[in-house]
């Protein structure tokens, strides 16, 4: 009796969904996988983008502890449904001084500042609905003021 087990052949990604090509012997089927859209990231400038996307650059600029932590937090941010979940998991906090800003905790005495980057921002004016935020802009990475 022939096996009806499906084997993953390739994974494809576009802006609307994730697709997996599965094969049963020589034939291919495309199965749509229900997936929430990941958080899309933007960066304040090209230098910050380079640090955030290149592990070697991050380690050179921020050290052996903070460099990998930057990449881990950005991966966590991309993997969650909304910034609310990110904060609930303990990876950051909403900035009390700015309603549209989030503070992301980085190991080694650093923090990353980011803002909601949806246009227009979800929610009523002055009352950002973080549950609906799908775009985040990384503004800076700075030392914490802890003594």
Secondary structure, DSSP 8 states (H G I E B T S, - for coil): ------EEEEEEE-SS-EEEEEEETTEEEEEEE------EEEESSHHHHHHHH-HHHHHHHHHHHHHHHHHHHHHHHHHSSSHHHHHHTTSEEE-TT-TTEEEEEETTTEEEEEEE--SS-SEETTEE-GGG--EEEEEEEEE----
